[in-house]
Amino acid sequence: MLSKREFKQSFDTKDQTSALLKLGEYNRDVERQLALAEKQTALGRNLTPSEVREVASNFLQRLGLHPDQMPVLRPNADKTAKLDFAEKRQAWKDRYDRFFEDFLGTQEVGVDPATWTTLYKPNDPLDAWQAAYRIIDGEVPASIKKTWQQAFEDYLEVNKQDKRRNPHKQKTFEAKTRRLFEKFAMFVGGLDKPLEEIDRQQARAFLNSYREVPKPAQEGTIGRYSSSLGAVFNFARQEYQDPNIKNPFEGLRKMSLEHENALGRRSFLPSELAA
């Protein structure tokens, strides 16, 4: 991600106080970049283009440069709001200028001996710096909002680390759970559906879709589905430190019906099993 040995930055000022303020902000940006690079190295595998875009989006969020974080001036803004917007816009520009200088540094591959012009890397979908630049430029959409797919993929990864199942059980669990998660995604509008746009009515309708068929599922099965899907929302609220993420499945299990169905079932008698 870094593709550089050192960080350099000119602050274009002779005022020591101003330079120190800009230095503090620049140091914070550098620390964010180093933390992200360490995280990528720890993954220990090549990323897919979609994962690279996700890394680039997270990188920009840490820098405060994601398009969704761009300062906006409201039409009815008063004088104070306009002054605040001007300061934020200048801070945004300063961060962007530093990013662009670092970005160019990662893309230089040499000099053309005939023209002495700088040569740059070709388009590479696995280059996180290029992905970040295209996101800022608006060429690649990347919303800050957490999607259902992102949440359940993170959930499966953390669950795998916590449970430490044997390989066979893990493979079986993940296959069954992924099918449920992807079926729910199609029900609510796709894998890229933002978590905050999934409401309680959609959650209830999804569970009811298992009841309103010629051969409805057992209420206990539907209850397990509800718990599995709700666990992703609870995980996301804690993992992303976002109290605004609600669990639309909370309280939707019909425990009394599950209990009644359980009482209506029993194990086979030995003679019945033999038959």
Backbone bond lengths (Angstrom), bond angles and torsions (degrees), N, CA, C in turn:
res aa  C-N    CA-C-N  psi(-1)  N-CA   C-N-CA  omega(-1)  CA-C   N-CA-C  phi
1 M - - - 1.462 - - 1.523 110.99 -
2 L 1.325 116.94 -41.28 1.454 119.12 -175.03 1.516 113.14 -76.69
3 S 1.342 116.84 -51.62 1.472 122.32 179.62 1.521 111.96 55.26
4 K 1.326 117.21 36.87 1.461 120.44 179.41 1.521 109.10 -155.03
5 R 1.332 114.85 154.82 1.460 120.87 -178.11 1.520 112.50 -97.33
6 E 1.322 117.25 -24.79 1.460 119.92 -177.32 1.524 110.43 -150.05
7 F 1.341 115.63 160.93 1.461 121.84 178.23 1.531 108.52 -109.64
8 K 1.322 114.88 133.11 1.463 120.22 176.93 1.519 108.63 -131.10
9 Q 1.355 115.76 146.00 1.453 118.75 179.25 1.517 110.12 -159.01
10 S 1.339 115.62 131.38 1.454 121.33 173.29 1.524 108.26 -100.32
11 F 1.337 117.37 134.16 1.452 120.32 -176.93 1.531 112.72 -99.21
12 D 1.314 118.06 0.35 1.471 123.27 174.53 1.532 112.79 52.30
13 T 1.322 115.86 46.54 1.452 119.53 177.78 1.531 109.12 -153.31
14 K 1.333 115.36 149.56 1.459 121.03 175.56 1.528 111.13 -105.00
15 D 1.338 115.37 -1.74 1.454 120.04 179.27 1.522 109.11 -84.01
16 Q 1.335 117.48 120.06 1.457 121.72 -174.92 1.526 111.97 -63.49
17 T 1.325 117.70 -42.38 1.466 120.47 -179.45 1.527 111.21 -61.10
18 S 1.326 114.90 -45.96 1.469 119.58 179.41 1.523 110.87 -63.45
19 A 1.338 115.99 -39.92 1.469 120.21 -179.26 1.527 111.04 -65.06
20 L 1.344 116.38 -39.70 1.465 120.16 -179.78 1.525 111.15 -66.27
21 L 1.332 116.61 -38.83 1.459 119.96 177.61 1.528 110.81 -62.79
22 K 1.341 115.32 -44.63 1.463 119.20 179.53 1.525 111.20 -68.32
23 L 1.329 116.14 -33.26 1.468 119.87 178.14 1.535 110.61 -64.46
24 G 1.329 116.05 -41.11 1.461 119.13 178.86 1.514 111.89 -61.10
25 E 1.327 116.12 -44.25 1.462 119.92 178.65 1.521 111.14 -65.37
26 Y 1.333 116.13 -40.68 1.469 119.99 179.62 1.527 111.06 -64.43
27 N 1.332 116.55 -40.96 1.465 119.88 178.83 1.530 111.25 -62.04
28 R 1.330 116.10 -37.80 1.467 118.89 177.62 1.529 110.82 -64.54
29 D 1.327 116.43 -39.98 1.466 119.97 177.19 1.524 111.11 -62.27
30 V 1.327 116.14 -41.69 1.460 120.48 179.76 1.520 110.72 -62.92
31 E 1.336 116.04 -43.44 1.456 119.69 179.37 1.525 111.20 -61.73
32 R 1.318 117.11 -37.95 1.467 120.34 177.80 1.527 110.48 -63.74
33 Q 1.329 116.55 -42.36 1.461 120.26 179.83 1.533 111.36 -64.71
34 L 1.319 116.66 -41.72 1.460 120.20 179.74 1.530 111.16 -65.44
35 A 1.336 116.11 -41.06 1.465 119.62 179.40 1.526 110.76 -62.65
36 L 1.330 116.39 -40.31 1.460 119.66 -179.94 1.525 110.91 -67.75
37 A 1.334 116.54 -40.45 1.466 120.05 179.61 1.525 110.95 -62.57
38 E 1.331 116.55 -40.75 1.472 120.00 178.07 1.522 111.24 -63.92
39 K 1.328 115.93 -38.48 1.465 119.73 179.73 1.520 110.41 -64.23
40 Q 1.327 117.02 -43.04 1.461 120.54 -179.66 1.526 110.91 -64.75
41 T 1.324 115.86 -41.28 1.463 119.75 179.80 1.522 110.53 -62.67
42 A 1.328 116.53 -35.83 1.464 120.41 -178.12 1.528 112.41 -68.00
43 L 1.343 117.06 -21.67 1.463 119.25 179.39 1.523 111.25 -63.92
44 G 1.324 116.43 -33.57 1.466 120.50 175.04 1.510 115.38 66.55
45 R 1.332 117.70 24.33 1.465 118.94 177.41 1.520 109.01 -153.64
46 N 1.337 115.33 163.29 1.452 119.87 177.09 1.525 110.01 -73.26
47 L 1.317 116.31 141.00 1.454 120.92 179.93 1.524 110.53 -91.17
48 T 1.325 116.02 153.07 1.456 120.75 173.33 1.527 108.35 -81.57
49 P 1.344 118.75 163.34 1.472 119.79 178.32 1.522 113.27 -55.85
50 S 1.342 117.82 -39.43 1.465 120.11 179.32 1.530 110.84 -66.67
51 E 1.345 116.76 -37.34 1.468 119.91 177.81 1.524 110.32 -68.38
52 V 1.328 116.91 -35.57 1.465 120.93 177.47 1.526 109.93 -63.28
53 R 1.333 116.82 -41.99 1.469 119.83 178.18 1.529 110.71 -64.17
54 E 1.332 116.61 -36.78 1.460 120.04 178.25 1.526 110.83 -66.39
55 V 1.342 116.33 -42.45 1.461 120.88 176.94 1.526 110.04 -61.31
56 A 1.338 115.76 -43.86 1.464 120.42 -179.24 1.530 110.41 -63.37
57 S 1.335 117.07 -40.89 1.464 120.96 179.03 1.525 110.87 -63.14
58 N 1.338 116.75 -44.28 1.464 120.61 178.18 1.523 111.03 -64.11
59 F 1.319 115.65 -39.27 1.467 121.76 178.27 1.529 110.10 -58.58
60 L 1.340 116.80 -47.12 1.460 120.79 -179.07 1.527 111.32 -66.07
61 Q 1.321 116.37 -35.97 1.469 119.38 178.09 1.519 110.44 -63.01
62 R 1.346 116.88 -40.34 1.465 120.16 179.28 1.523 111.02 -65.99
63 L 1.331 116.44 -31.75 1.462 120.10 178.47 1.525 112.20 -81.76
64 G 1.334 116.65 -11.44 1.459 119.67 -174.42 1.508 112.53 75.02
65 L 1.351 116.90 24.97 1.460 121.56 -175.85 1.526 113.60 -114.70
66 H 1.323 116.93 6.44 1.464 118.60 178.89 1.533 108.78 -65.95
67 P 1.347 118.03 141.15 1.474 119.84 179.74 1.520 113.73 -52.28
68 D 1.338 117.69 -33.33 1.464 120.17 178.52 1.526 112.40 -68.90
69 Q 1.339 116.64 -14.19 1.464 120.98 179.75 1.520 112.23 -99.16
70 M 1.327 116.98 1.43 1.467 120.45 -177.59 1.527 110.64 -63.89
71 P 1.333 118.15 135.09 1.471 120.61 179.53 1.527 111.10 -58.32
72 V 1.317 116.23 140.72 1.465 122.02 -178.91 1.525 108.89 -127.44
73 L 1.329 116.03 134.19 1.460 121.45 177.49 1.526 108.71 -100.86
74 R 1.309 115.72 117.95 1.457 120.85 -179.30 1.529 110.96 -71.39
75 P 1.338 117.89 147.57 1.472 120.47 -179.06 1.531 113.68 -58.21
76 N 1.333 117.05 -34.14 1.472 121.08 -177.25 1.528 112.22 -99.17
77 A 1.326 117.53 23.89 1.468 121.61 -176.96 1.528 110.89 -64.35
78 D 1.351 115.61 138.64 1.464 119.29 176.00 1.518 109.69 -87.86
79 K 1.312 116.83 -174.15 1.458 121.46 -175.43 1.521 111.71 -62.88
80 T 1.338 117.43 -41.90 1.464 121.50 179.55 1.525 110.72 -62.69
81 A 1.330 116.02 -43.47 1.466 120.41 179.82 1.517 111.06 -64.75
82 K 1.314 116.90 -36.25 1.471 120.84 179.29 1.526 110.87 -67.16
83 L 1.334 116.28 -40.38 1.463 119.58 178.18 1.535 110.26 -66.39
84 D 1.329 116.77 -40.84 1.465 121.40 177.97 1.527 110.41 -62.95
85 F 1.337 116.29 -40.43 1.460 120.87 178.47 1.526 110.67 -63.49
86 A 1.327 117.11 -41.80 1.471 121.01 -179.45 1.528 111.00 -62.01
87 E 1.340 116.18 -41.79 1.470 120.03 178.46 1.533 110.80 -65.25
88 K 1.329 116.55 -44.61 1.457 120.25 -179.47 1.529 111.17 -65.86
89 R 1.330 116.50 -37.02 1.465 119.37 179.31 1.524 110.71 -66.71
90 Q 1.333 117.70 -37.92 1.457 120.43 178.10 1.521 110.86 -67.95
91 A 1.351 116.69 -39.91 1.463 120.42 177.74 1.527 110.09 -64.21
92 W 1.334 116.33 -39.91 1.470 120.95 176.28 1.524 110.18 -59.84
93 K 1.336 116.91 -46.35 1.466 121.06 -179.19 1.520 110.99 -62.29
94 D 1.331 117.16 -40.94 1.467 120.21 179.01 1.524 110.76 -61.83
95 R 1.338 116.48 -43.94 1.467 120.02 178.89 1.523 110.77 -65.22
96 Y 1.334 116.16 -40.42 1.467 119.64 -179.89 1.529 110.82 -64.37
97 D 1.318 117.04 -42.63 1.467 120.54 179.96 1.527 110.65 -59.96
98 R 1.337 116.93 -41.51 1.458 119.93 178.54 1.523 110.80 -67.08
99 F 1.327 115.80 -41.48 1.469 119.74 177.71 1.523 110.45 -60.57
100 F 1.349 116.89 -46.10 1.463 120.12 -175.40 1.529 110.84 -65.42
101 E 1.330 116.51 -37.02 1.467 119.35 177.74 1.528 110.54 -65.34
102 D 1.336 116.23 -42.63 1.462 119.79 177.29 1.527 110.88 -65.60
103 F 1.332 116.25 -40.03 1.460 121.42 179.88 1.534 110.85 -59.74
104 L 1.323 116.66 -47.61 1.471 119.81 179.15 1.524 110.76 -61.25
105 G 1.341 115.70 -37.41 1.460 118.86 179.43 1.510 113.16 -62.66
106 T 1.336 116.52 -31.48 1.471 119.71 179.50 1.521 112.36 -79.85
107 Q 1.334 116.94 -15.99 1.466 120.00 -173.31 1.528 113.44 -100.96
108 E 1.321 117.51 -13.57 1.468 120.27 -179.45 1.531 110.51 -71.07
109 V 1.323 116.33 129.66 1.468 121.11 -179.41 1.531 112.52 -119.88
110 G 1.329 118.06 -0.53 1.464 120.03 179.32 1.514 111.61 149.37
111 V 1.330 114.38 -166.23 1.471 121.46 -178.68 1.519 109.05 -128.99
112 D 1.325 115.65 137.96 1.464 120.62 176.40 1.527 108.18 -70.52
113 P 1.322 119.11 116.47 1.467 120.86 -176.84 1.517 113.96 -63.96
114 A 1.310 116.85 -21.89 1.467 119.54 -178.02 1.520 111.65 -83.35
115 T 1.340 117.06 -39.39 1.469 120.53 -175.23 1.524 113.14 -112.18
116 W 1.321 117.30 -10.66 1.461 123.66 -176.94 1.536 112.40 60.73
117 T 1.315 115.38 26.91 1.467 119.07 174.98 1.530 109.10 -92.24
118 T 1.317 115.55 150.23 1.458 120.16 -179.16 1.525 110.55 -71.55
119 L 1.314 116.10 137.01 1.460 121.73 177.49 1.525 109.08 -101.48
120 Y 1.329 115.90 141.04 1.451 120.85 -178.19 1.528 111.11 -122.28
121 K 1.319 115.75 159.82 1.456 121.87 179.95 1.531 110.28 -61.18
122 P 1.327 117.20 145.70 1.471 119.82 174.10 1.524 110.19 -72.66
123 N 1.315 116.05 173.10 1.463 120.72 178.89 1.523 110.20 -60.32
124 D 1.345 116.16 128.25 1.462 121.65 -177.23 1.532 108.62 -137.09
125 P 1.340 118.38 109.51 1.471 120.37 -178.59 1.521 113.94 -65.12
126 L 1.365 116.91 -11.79 1.463 120.31 179.41 1.529 112.19 -100.36
127 D 1.338 116.77 6.47 1.461 121.17 178.07 1.529 108.40 -92.16
128 A 1.336 116.85 111.99 1.462 121.19 -175.83 1.530 111.77 -66.64
129 W 1.331 117.69 -31.47 1.459 120.17 178.16 1.529 110.08 -65.83
130 Q 1.338 116.42 -43.73 1.460 119.37 177.83 1.528 110.76 -63.20
131 A 1.341 116.24 -41.42 1.460 120.20 178.87 1.526 110.56 -61.34
132 A 1.338 116.65 -42.02 1.467 120.75 179.93 1.527 110.61 -63.62
133 Y 1.330 115.93 -41.96 1.477 119.80 179.73 1.526 110.65 -63.44
134 R 1.349 116.68 -41.30 1.463 119.70 -179.38 1.532 111.45 -68.33
135 I 1.331 116.81 -30.74 1.470 119.99 176.81 1.528 109.81 -68.39
136 I 1.329 117.73 -46.21 1.464 121.25 178.36 1.519 110.42 -61.45
137 D 1.352 115.59 -39.54 1.466 121.21 -177.47 1.524 112.16 -72.26
138 G 1.334 117.15 -12.15 1.448 120.55 -179.60 1.513 114.21 87.40
139 E 1.337 116.41 1.43 1.463 120.38 -178.99 1.523 111.52 -71.43
140 V 1.342 116.37 -33.21 1.460 121.65 -179.78 1.528 108.80 -119.75
141 P 1.350 117.85 119.75 1.467 119.56 178.19 1.516 110.97 -72.67
142 A 1.327 116.72 137.75 1.471 121.20 178.35 1.520 108.33 -156.26
143 S 1.309 116.01 92.59 1.459 120.22 -177.81 1.519 110.68 -73.68
144 I 1.322 115.82 148.66 1.458 121.79 176.14 1.528 110.70 -70.75
145 K 1.324 115.70 -25.93 1.459 119.84 -176.44 1.526 110.80 -59.70
146 K 1.321 116.34 134.58 1.458 121.79 178.82 1.531 109.50 -73.90
147 T 1.328 116.74 131.22 1.454 121.18 -178.39 1.523 111.09 -96.01
148 W 1.335 115.10 164.88 1.460 120.27 178.47 1.524 110.50 -60.45
149 Q 1.339 117.16 -43.35 1.465 119.30 -178.92 1.517 111.51 -63.62
150 Q 1.323 117.18 -45.38 1.463 120.19 179.46 1.521 110.43 -59.08
151 A 1.330 116.60 -42.42 1.460 120.34 -178.21 1.523 111.56 -66.19
152 F 1.335 117.68 -45.19 1.466 117.16 -176.28 1.520 112.28 -75.37
153 E 1.347 117.94 -28.12 1.460 119.58 175.55 1.525 109.93 -67.19
154 D 1.327 116.99 -42.89 1.467 120.89 176.98 1.529 110.50 -64.71
155 Y 1.322 116.06 -38.64 1.464 120.81 179.02 1.528 110.61 -62.03
156 L 1.326 117.25 -46.64 1.462 120.70 -179.41 1.526 111.59 -62.74
157 E 1.334 116.38 -38.66 1.459 120.15 -178.92 1.531 110.97 -66.64
158 V 1.327 117.06 -46.16 1.464 120.83 -179.80 1.528 110.61 -69.03
159 N 1.329 116.57 -39.30 1.465 120.59 178.15 1.526 110.62 -60.60
160 K 1.318 116.10 -39.72 1.472 120.92 178.75 1.522 110.87 -61.71
161 Q 1.341 116.50 -41.34 1.463 120.56 -179.67 1.534 111.00 -69.32
162 D 1.333 116.29 -37.18 1.468 120.33 -176.28 1.518 112.53 -75.49
163 K 1.330 117.95 -41.18 1.464 121.44 -173.20 1.526 113.21 -82.19
164 R 1.315 117.36 -32.50 1.466 122.15 179.31 1.533 111.83 51.16
165 R 1.341 116.46 52.87 1.462 120.68 176.09 1.524 109.99 -72.39
166 N 1.335 116.14 162.48 1.463 117.61 173.36 1.528 107.78 -70.61
167 P 1.322 118.77 158.57 1.477 121.65 -172.86 1.520 114.13 -53.05
168 H 1.340 117.02 -41.10 1.462 119.39 -178.20 1.526 111.31 -66.08
169 K 1.343 116.52 -46.75 1.459 120.20 -179.82 1.530 111.06 -65.07
170 Q 1.338 116.22 -37.36 1.464 119.45 179.46 1.521 110.62 -64.95
171 K 1.318 116.67 -42.97 1.462 120.79 -179.77 1.524 110.56 -63.22
172 T 1.342 116.59 -43.37 1.459 120.90 179.29 1.527 111.31 -64.73
173 F 1.345 116.09 -46.18 1.474 120.56 179.57 1.523 110.88 -59.90
174 E 1.321 116.76 -47.40 1.463 119.88 -175.57 1.524 111.24 -67.02
175 A 1.323 118.05 -38.91 1.463 120.82 -179.98 1.525 110.80 -62.83
176 K 1.343 116.59 -47.05 1.461 120.64 -178.74 1.530 110.77 -66.94
177 T 1.321 115.87 -43.37 1.462 119.63 -177.36 1.519 111.10 -68.70
178 R 1.309 117.14 -40.34 1.471 120.74 179.56 1.536 110.24 -63.00
179 R 1.343 117.16 -39.33 1.469 119.15 178.58 1.534 110.50 -60.87
180 L 1.341 116.17 -42.57 1.460 120.07 178.54 1.522 110.59 -63.54
181 F 1.328 117.48 -46.15 1.460 121.63 -177.68 1.531 111.07 -63.11
182 E 1.332 116.79 -41.32 1.463 120.21 -178.73 1.527 111.11 -72.09
183 K 1.325 117.70 -33.79 1.465 120.93 176.05 1.524 109.84 -64.86
184 F 1.338 116.94 -41.52 1.461 120.34 177.04 1.524 110.76 -64.18
185 A 1.340 116.42 -39.08 1.467 120.41 179.03 1.528 110.88 -59.08
186 M 1.333 117.08 -45.43 1.456 120.39 179.32 1.529 111.07 -64.52
187 F 1.318 116.69 -32.09 1.463 121.16 -179.58 1.529 111.42 -67.97
188 V 1.347 117.22 -37.70 1.473 120.29 -175.13 1.524 113.03 -96.36
189 G 1.340 117.87 -1.41 1.471 118.12 175.01 1.507 116.94 124.24
190 G 1.330 119.08 5.06 1.458 119.92 176.01 1.515 113.41 125.01
191 L 1.335 114.45 163.29 1.462 120.58 -177.84 1.524 112.74 -63.96
192 D 1.330 117.41 -28.31 1.461 120.87 -177.26 1.531 112.66 -89.58
193 K 1.311 116.97 16.50 1.464 120.36 178.65 1.531 109.93 -66.48
194 P 1.334 119.38 123.84 1.471 120.60 177.86 1.523 111.32 -62.15
195 L 1.321 116.67 140.03 1.461 120.58 -179.27 1.526 111.92 -56.38
196 E 1.313 116.24 -40.51 1.462 119.61 -174.88 1.530 112.73 -68.73
197 E 1.335 117.29 -13.18 1.458 120.80 179.90 1.527 112.34 -95.77
198 I 1.324 117.64 -0.25 1.465 121.21 177.15 1.521 107.54 -93.58
199 D 1.332 116.23 114.99 1.468 119.38 -174.09 1.524 112.15 -107.82
200 R 1.319 114.29 178.13 1.458 121.46 -175.09 1.534 111.68 -67.08
201 Q 1.328 116.80 -33.86 1.459 120.32 179.68 1.532 110.79 -64.46
202 Q 1.326 116.71 -39.29 1.464 120.48 177.60 1.524 110.59 -67.09
203 A 1.326 116.19 -41.33 1.467 120.13 179.41 1.532 110.39 -62.65
204 R 1.325 116.99 -44.47 1.467 120.78 -179.18 1.528 110.53 -65.41
205 A 1.353 115.85 -41.53 1.465 119.84 -179.37 1.525 111.05 -64.52
206 F 1.337 116.87 -36.76 1.465 119.74 179.04 1.529 110.39 -63.94
207 L 1.305 117.27 -45.61 1.468 120.22 179.30 1.529 110.55 -64.19
208 N 1.340 116.41 -39.43 1.461 119.67 -179.88 1.523 112.13 -66.39
209 S 1.348 116.38 -23.64 1.463 118.34 179.77 1.520 111.47 -64.50
210 Y 1.321 117.63 -20.36 1.464 121.42 176.51 1.530 111.46 -85.56
211 R 1.324 116.23 -16.54 1.465 120.32 -179.66 1.524 111.51 -93.49
212 E 1.339 116.12 -30.83 1.466 120.86 -171.87 1.519 111.63 -97.56
213 V 1.301 116.85 51.73 1.468 123.42 177.60 1.532 107.44 -132.81
214 P 1.352 117.14 160.90 1.473 119.00 -179.47 1.523 113.96 -52.73
215 K 1.321 116.42 -39.03 1.458 120.27 177.90 1.524 108.75 -119.20
216 P 1.331 117.48 82.89 1.473 120.49 -176.23 1.520 112.08 -65.68
217 A 1.327 113.49 151.67 1.466 119.69 177.45 1.520 109.80 -72.44
218 Q 1.331 115.74 156.48 1.460 120.17 175.53 1.529 109.65 -63.35
219 E 1.321 115.65 145.98 1.464 119.68 -177.63 1.529 111.44 -61.76
220 G 1.325 117.14 -32.65 1.466 119.55 176.94 1.516 111.97 -64.77
221 T 1.332 116.38 -37.43 1.468 120.69 177.50 1.522 110.63 -65.36
222 I 1.340 115.91 -44.88 1.464 120.20 178.88 1.530 109.91 -62.09
223 G 1.323 116.53 -38.05 1.460 120.28 178.14 1.516 112.28 -62.86
224 R 1.342 116.19 -39.51 1.476 119.53 178.36 1.519 110.29 -66.65
225 Y 1.320 116.51 -37.91 1.466 119.39 176.46 1.529 110.14 -60.61
226 S 1.333 115.60 -44.52 1.464 120.28 -179.82 1.524 111.21 -59.84
227 S 1.329 116.36 -43.18 1.469 120.18 -179.46 1.526 111.57 -67.49
228 S 1.325 116.62 -40.11 1.465 120.65 -179.01 1.522 111.22 -64.39
229 L 1.334 116.41 -44.56 1.458 120.48 179.79 1.528 111.01 -69.81
230 G 1.316 116.40 -40.64 1.459 119.57 178.85 1.511 112.87 -64.81
231 A 1.332 116.71 -30.33 1.465 120.82 179.26 1.521 111.37 -61.68
232 V 1.335 117.35 -32.16 1.468 120.46 179.76 1.528 110.23 -66.16
233 F 1.328 116.59 -42.74 1.470 120.04 179.21 1.524 111.16 -65.61
234 N 1.327 116.82 -41.58 1.467 119.80 178.32 1.526 110.55 -63.77
235 F 1.337 115.70 -41.50 1.464 120.84 177.30 1.520 110.48 -61.02
236 A 1.342 116.74 -46.73 1.463 120.72 -177.00 1.523 111.54 -62.30
237 R 1.330 117.01 -40.21 1.466 120.54 179.59 1.524 110.66 -59.45
238 Q 1.332 116.77 -40.48 1.461 120.71 -178.34 1.528 111.28 -81.24
239 E 1.337 117.17 -44.88 1.464 121.22 -175.82 1.522 111.88 -64.91
240 Y 1.331 116.97 -41.46 1.461 121.01 -178.20 1.517 112.73 -92.67
241 Q 1.349 115.95 1.67 1.467 121.08 178.25 1.530 110.85 53.04
242 D 1.335 115.00 46.69 1.462 120.82 -177.02 1.535 109.31 -123.74
243 P 1.329 117.59 99.27 1.470 120.45 -178.56 1.526 112.99 -67.16
244 N 1.339 117.40 -12.30 1.459 120.45 -179.45 1.526 112.49 -78.02
245 I 1.345 117.35 -12.85 1.460 120.35 178.23 1.527 108.60 -78.10
246 K 1.309 116.53 118.12 1.464 122.04 -179.57 1.526 110.14 -105.00
247 N 1.319 115.61 154.38 1.462 121.28 176.98 1.526 108.80 -97.04
248 P 1.358 118.68 102.87 1.465 120.34 -176.59 1.527 113.36 -70.39
249 F 1.345 117.43 -12.10 1.466 121.17 -179.69 1.535 112.44 -90.68
250 E 1.323 116.37 -5.19 1.455 119.54 -176.69 1.526 110.93 -61.59
251 G 1.335 116.81 124.38 1.448 121.52 178.13 1.518 115.93 81.09
252 L 1.342 117.68 6.66 1.463 119.72 -177.62 1.529 113.47 -90.16
253 R 1.322 117.98 -10.82 1.469 119.63 176.87 1.527 109.49 -68.22
254 K 1.315 116.21 135.07 1.469 121.36 177.65 1.524 108.09 -95.61
255 M 1.311 114.64 81.57 1.460 120.32 -172.73 1.528 112.62 -63.19
256 S 1.339 117.42 -36.03 1.465 119.09 -179.17 1.527 111.01 -65.16
257 L 1.340 117.32 -41.02 1.461 120.56 177.79 1.522 111.21 -67.10
258 E 1.324 115.85 -38.66 1.464 119.24 177.58 1.526 109.97 -60.77
259 H 1.331 116.22 -41.12 1.468 120.56 -179.49 1.527 110.76 -65.99
260 E 1.334 116.35 -42.29 1.462 120.31 179.44 1.530 111.09 -63.01
261 N 1.334 116.15 -43.63 1.461 120.03 179.28 1.521 111.21 -64.27
262 A 1.323 115.95 -37.38 1.464 119.67 -179.37 1.527 110.27 -66.27
263 L 1.343 117.23 -37.56 1.463 120.54 178.97 1.521 111.68 -68.88
264 G 1.335 116.21 -25.62 1.455 119.93 -179.32 1.507 113.41 -83.85
265 R 1.327 117.00 1.79 1.453 120.69 179.23 1.525 109.24 -118.12
266 R 1.310 117.80 148.48 1.463 121.76 175.42 1.513 108.43 -146.96
267 S 1.298 116.30 166.71 1.467 121.44 177.12 1.523 109.95 -73.82
268 F 1.335 116.45 155.16 1.468 120.57 174.91 1.529 110.72 -64.99
269 L 1.333 114.83 144.58 1.457 119.90 166.98 1.538 108.49 -73.38
270 P 1.339 118.34 155.41 1.469 119.73 -179.93 1.531 112.62 -52.23
271 S 1.324 117.39 -40.56 1.467 119.68 -179.39 1.510 111.81 -68.48
272 E 1.340 115.90 -36.27 1.467 119.95 178.43 1.532 110.55 -68.45
273 L 1.309 114.95 -40.29 1.462 118.71 179.64 1.517 110.42 -64.48
274 A 1.356 117.53 -40.89 1.456 120.82 179.23 1.521 110.87 -64.56
275 A 1.362 116.66 -37.23 1.452 120.83 179.34 1.512 111.74 -68.09
